[in-house]
Amino acid sequence: MAGFCPGLGASMLSDVTRILSQIESGDPTAAEQLLPLVYNELRQLAAAKLAREKPGQTLQATALVHDAYLRLVDSKAAQHWESRGHFFAAAAEAMRRILIDQARQKLSGRRGGGWQRCELSDSDRVTRLWRFA
């Protein structure tokens, strides 16, 4: 993806580059301008990522795009993209991490992730053993 982004025309590519540098400079309105230009490409990327997931995935491509985009343009963290290709590679990585986080969250629920440990006294153990023997 370095340098070439299918689906984006030449004028859009230069707009994306300009807006990325504005975001890097701290322009708060630049992030709003970027999404309409890159949305279709990000949506295709998200759909491709989701197609490789196991059946039963509850996350939709649109939600994946929005979550990844929010991570990418987070105004609290300084962002530096060397090129459009770098931006789309960062978007792909953000999507991958979101999918991994979601899978970990699902697995933790299946393996008692929300449970809390509690100490049993010896008398509790004996009573339980006595009932099941």
C-alpha positions as CSV (number, residue, x, y, z in Angstrom):
1,M,0.0,0.0,0.0
2,A,3.0,2.3,0.0
3,G,2.0,5.3,-2.0
4,F,-0.9,3.9,-3.9
5,C,-4.4,3.7,-2.6
6,P,-6.9,2.1,-4.9
7,G,-10.2,4.0,-5.0
8,L,-8.7,7.4,-4.4
9,G,-8.2,9.8,-7.4
10,A,-5.0,11.8,-7.8
11,S,-6.5,15.0,-6.4
12,M,-8.0,13.2,-3.5
13,L,-4.5,11.7,-2.8
14,S,-3.0,15.1,-2.5
15,D,-5.9,16.3,-0.3
16,V,-5.3,13.3,2.0
17,T,-1.6,14.2,2.2
18,R,-2.3,17.8,3.0
19,I,-4.9,16.9,5.7
20,L,-2.6,14.4,7.3
21,S,0.1,17.1,7.7
22,Q,-2.6,19.4,9.1
23,I,-3.5,16.8,11.7
24,E,0.1,16.4,12.5
25,S,0.4,20.1,13.0
26,G,-2.5,19.9,15.5
27,D,-5.3,21.4,13.4
28,P,-8.5,20.2,15.2
29,T,-10.7,20.5,12.1
30,A,-8.5,18.4,9.9
31,A,-9.6,15.1,11.3
32,E,-13.2,15.9,10.3
33,Q,-12.1,16.6,6.7
34,L,-10.1,13.4,6.4
35,L,-12.8,10.8,7.1
36,P,-14.9,11.5,4.0
37,L,-11.9,11.2,1.8
38,V,-10.6,7.9,3.2
39,Y,-13.8,6.3,4.4
40,N,-14.4,4.0,1.4
41,E,-10.9,2.7,1.4
42,L,-11.0,2.1,5.2
43,R,-14.3,0.3,4.8
44,Q,-12.8,-2.0,2.1
45,L,-9.9,-2.7,4.4
46,A,-12.2,-3.4,7.4
47,A,-14.3,-5.8,5.2
48,A,-11.2,-7.6,4.2
49,K,-10.0,-8.0,7.8
50,L,-13.5,-9.2,8.9
51,A,-13.6,-11.7,6.1
52,R,-10.6,-13.5,7.6
53,E,-12.3,-13.7,11.0
54,K,-14.1,-16.8,12.3
55,P,-17.9,-16.9,11.5
56,G,-20.0,-15.3,14.2
57,Q,-18.0,-12.1,14.4
58,T,-20.4,-9.5,15.8
59,L,-18.3,-6.4,14.8
60,Q,-19.4,-4.8,11.5
61,A,-17.1,-3.2,9.1
62,T,-18.6,0.3,9.7
63,A,-18.0,0.0,13.5
64,L,-14.4,-1.3,12.9
65,V,-13.7,1.7,10.6
66,H,-15.0,4.2,13.2
67,D,-13.2,2.6,16.1
68,A,-9.9,2.5,14.2
69,Y,-10.3,6.0,12.9
70,L,-10.9,7.3,16.4
71,R,-7.7,5.6,17.5
72,L,-5.8,7.1,14.6
73,V,-6.8,10.7,15.0
74,D,-6.9,10.8,18.8
75,S,-6.0,14.4,19.6
76,K,-4.4,13.5,22.9
77,A,-1.6,11.5,21.2
78,A,0.7,13.2,18.7
79,Q,0.4,11.5,15.3
80,H,3.0,11.4,12.6
81,W,2.3,9.8,9.3
82,E,5.1,9.8,6.7
83,S,2.7,9.1,3.8
84,R,-0.8,8.0,2.8
85,G,0.5,4.5,2.8
86,H,1.8,4.9,6.3
87,F,-1.6,6.1,7.4
88,F,-3.4,3.2,5.8
89,A,-0.9,0.7,7.3
90,A,-1.5,2.3,10.7
91,A,-5.3,2.0,10.1
92,A,-4.8,-1.7,9.2
93,E,-2.8,-2.2,12.4
94,A,-5.4,-0.4,14.5
95,M,-8.2,-2.6,13.0
96,R,-6.1,-5.7,13.8
97,R,-5.6,-4.7,17.4
98,I,-9.3,-3.9,17.8
99,L,-10.2,-7.4,16.5
100,I,-7.6,-9.0,18.9
101,D,-8.9,-7.0,21.8
102,Q,-12.4,-8.1,21.0
103,A,-11.4,-11.8,20.8
104,R,-9.5,-11.6,24.1
105,Q,-12.5,-10.0,25.7
106,K,-14.8,-12.8,24.4
107,L,-12.4,-15.5,25.6
108,S,-12.0,-14.0,29.1
109,G,-15.8,-14.1,29.5
110,R,-15.8,-17.8,28.6
111,R,-13.0,-18.6,31.1
112,G,-14.4,-16.8,34.1
113,G,-13.0,-13.4,33.3
114,G,-15.7,-11.6,35.3
115,W,-15.5,-13.9,38.3
116,Q,-13.8,-12.9,41.5
117,R,-11.9,-15.3,43.8
118,C,-13.0,-15.8,47.3
119,E,-11.3,-17.6,50.1
120,L,-13.1,-20.6,51.6
121,S,-12.5,-21.6,55.1
122,D,-11.7,-25.3,56.0
123,S,-15.2,-25.8,57.3
124,D,-16.7,-24.7,53.9
125,R,-14.5,-27.2,52.1
126,V,-15.4,-30.0,54.4
127,T,-19.1,-29.3,54.1
128,R,-18.9,-29.2,50.3
129,L,-16.9,-32.5,50.2
130,W,-19.4,-34.1,52.6
131,R,-22.3,-33.2,50.4
132,F,-20.8,-34.5,47.2
133,A,-19.3,-37.7,48.6
